[in-house]
Amino acid sequence: MGITVAVTGPTGEIGISAVTALENDPAVEQIWGMARRPFDPADHGWKKATYIEGDILDREAVEKLVEKADVVVHLAFIVMGSRAESERINLAGTRNVFEATVAAERPSRLVYTSSVAAYGYHSDNPVPLTEDVPTRGSKEHYYSAQKAACEAALVEATEGSDLEVYVLRPCIVAGPKAPALADAMPWAQLPGPVREATKLVPALKPLIPDPGIPLQLVHHDDVALAIAMCATTTAPAGAYNIAGTGEISLSDVVTAFGARPVRVPAVTAKIASAVLAYAPFVPSALEWLHVGRTSVVMDTTRAETVLGWHPAHTAAETLAELADSRYSTAVTRL
Ligand SMILES: NC(=O)c1ccc[n+]([C@@H]2O[C@H](COP(=O)([O-])OP(=O)(O)OC[C@H]3O[C@@H](n4cnc5c(N)ncnc54)[C@H](OP(=O)(O)O)[C@@H]3O)[C@@H](O)[C@H]2O)c1
């Protein structure tokens, strides 16, 4: 008899690959997935997974989901959204999942996908970041603040329980099935013919400033593997940083997606971030600019040596796969 895994957010960029990895794991017998929109597991060839429409804000729905499972994987989250809406769903919904899992009899393990953003963008943090660095978050970036708040809620909700708690902190996830990074580029919204024209006339390509902060990327299949491993491993519970091998630059990213990078001093990003932090009424989408003000490169030694996780893709390969799938643009700097 294998284990039963409940997954919140199985239809997202990470969820699809995570459920696929769980499907391929012989130790997993059954999977229950829950998110809000209609979805058919058969479209992905899944055999072990059953999908339930439900909202993590609905405590009863969450209780019904987690009570069926030996392991609960919590992925449901609003990543790109307004500060107000994401806060409403992410904090209350995540707390529901944590508390319901602790209260249910059957689950013995909880796997929560946090983020590098939980550490916050602090110039006094070490580079690279290790798992023992406190997850302080940065209040001026809603996503970072909420990820830190969720980690604090996790500690509070699970304190004194027997639950084995695995926390994954991935960097930006990308690849052909995780295109959010490409979609987030402002010029991705340009009409197709305009984008085509920029290929023929490079001078038309948007100029994007690069303050020189190194970036990490991880492939969706590698994150999915880490999640599936956490569901079944005998490695110790705790936090694990997750990132593909190597670093890339913002210049690599903008070049891959058809814009022109221009190097600017690192202090430019710090100034822009400081101005935004004190400006009133900043649109939530602009809060992501804080990410560029300091390095948040992580050390993944613990994931590799303790969990035994090894990414199959480098950051550069992940970027190239995404770029090929989205724009058929050759990435030459890899
Ligand atoms: N993508 C990244 O680069 C990245 C990096 C580090 C960490 N993470 C973390 O990994 C987790 C998964 O991210 P992702 O990229 O897969 O996000 P995503 O693509 O936006 O998917 C979010 C998932 O959550 C579900 N969901 C949202 N609100 C819900 C609600 N109220 N009730 C039930 N389900 C809900 C969505 O389905 P419905 O909308 O249909 O409900 C979807 O299945 C998140 O915690 C995220 O912060 C992501």
The ligand as a Tripos MOL2 file, in Angstrom:
@<TRIPOS>MOLECULE
LIG
   48    52     1     0     0
SMALL
NO_CHARGES

@<TRIPOS>ATOM
      1 N1          6.3940   30.1710   -9.5810 N.am      1 LIG1
      2 C1          7.4790   30.5600   -8.9090 C.2       1 LIG1
      3 O1          8.4190   31.1540   -9.4850 O.2       1 LIG1
      4 C2          7.5990   30.2540   -7.4300 C.ar      1 LIG1
      5 C3          8.8400   30.4080   -6.8070 C.ar      1 LIG1
      6 C4          8.9650   30.1310   -5.4500 C.ar      1 LIG1
      7 C5          7.8660   29.7050   -4.7290 C.ar      1 LIG1
      8 N2          6.6570   29.5590   -5.3580 N.ar      1 LIG1
      9 C6          5.5220   29.1410   -4.5450 C.3       1 LIG1
     10 O2          5.0400   27.8840   -5.0020 O.3       1 LIG1
     11 C7          3.6220   27.7960   -4.8080 C.3       1 LIG1
     12 C8          2.9350   27.4650   -6.1330 C.3       1 LIG1
     13 O3          3.2500   28.5020   -7.0540 O.3       1 LIG1
     14 P1          2.8030   28.4580   -8.5850 P.3       1 LIG1
     15 O4          3.8480   29.1810   -9.3520 O.co2     1 LIG1
     16 O5          2.4340   27.0790   -8.9810 O.co2     1 LIG1
     17 O6          1.5120   29.3980   -8.5270 O.3       1 LIG1
     18 P2          0.3650   29.5190   -9.6450 P.3       1 LIG1
     19 O7          0.8410   29.0510  -10.9610 O.co2     1 LIG1
     20 O8         -0.1450   30.9030   -9.5380 O.co2     1 LIG1
     21 O9         -0.7410   28.4970   -9.1360 O.3       1 LIG1
     22 C9         -1.4550   28.7460   -7.9730 C.3       1 LIG1
     23 C10        -2.3420   27.5590   -7.6860 C.3       1 LIG1
     24 O10        -3.0900   27.8470   -6.5090 O.3       1 LIG1
     25 C11        -4.4880   27.6980   -6.7960 C.3       1 LIG1
     26 N3         -5.2110   28.6350   -5.9370 N.ar      1 LIG1
     27 C12        -5.0850   29.9770   -5.8730 C.ar      1 LIG1
     28 N4         -5.9280   30.4810   -4.9710 N.ar      1 LIG1
     29 C13        -6.6150   29.4330   -4.4430 C.ar      1 LIG1
     30 C14        -7.6360   29.3010   -3.4610 C.ar      1 LIG1
     31 N5         -8.1400   30.3820   -2.8500 N.pl3     1 LIG1
     32 N6         -8.0960   28.0770   -3.1690 N.ar      1 LIG1
     33 C15        -7.6140   26.9770   -3.7900 C.ar      1 LIG1
     34 N7         -6.6360   27.0390   -4.7120 N.ar      1 LIG1
     35 C16        -6.1530   28.2480   -5.0490 C.ar      1 LIG1
     36 C17        -4.6050   28.0040   -8.2950 C.3       1 LIG1
     37 O11        -5.7730   27.4780   -8.9070 O.3       1 LIG1
     38 P3         -7.1490   28.3150   -8.9620 P.3       1 LIG1
     39 O12        -6.7870   29.7210   -9.3130 O.co2     1 LIG1
     40 O13        -7.9680   27.6090   -9.9890 O.co2     1 LIG1
     41 O14        -7.7550   28.2020   -7.6080 O.co2     1 LIG1
     42 C18        -3.3720   27.2610   -8.7900 C.3       1 LIG1
     43 O15        -3.6130   25.8830   -8.8250 O.3       1 LIG1
     44 C19         3.2020   29.1470   -4.2110 C.3       1 LIG1
     45 O16         3.1710   29.0630   -2.8240 O.3       1 LIG1
     46 C20         4.3220   30.0710   -4.6390 C.3       1 LIG1
     47 O17         4.4430   31.1770   -3.7820 O.3       1 LIG1
     48 C21         6.4920   29.8160   -6.6890 C.ar      1 LIG1
@<TRIPOS>BOND
     1     1     2 1
     2     2     3 2
     3     2     4 1
     4     4     5 ar
     5     4    48 ar
     6     5     6 ar
     7     6     7 ar
     8     7     8 ar
     9     8     9 1
    10     8    48 ar
    11     9    10 1
    12     9    46 1
    13    10    11 1
    14    11    12 1
    15    11    44 1
    16    12    13 1
    17    13    14 1
    18    14    15 2
    19    14    16 1
    20    14    17 1
    21    17    18 1
    22    18    19 2
    23    18    20 1
    24    18    21 1
    25    21    22 1
    26    22    23 1
    27    23    24 1
    28    23    42 1
    29    24    25 1
    30    25    26 1
    31    25    36 1
    32    26    27 ar
    33    26    35 ar
    34    27    28 ar
    35    28    29 ar
    36    29    30 ar
    37    29    35 ar
    38    30    31 1
    39    30    32 ar
    40    32    33 ar
    41    33    34 ar
    42    34    35 ar
    43    36    37 1
    44    36    42 1
    45    37    38 1
    46    38    39 2
    47    38    40 1
    48    38    41 1
    49    42    43 1
    50    44    45 1
    51    44    46 1
    52    46    47 1
@<TRIPOS>SUBSTRUCTURE
     1 LIG1         1 GROUP 0 **** ****
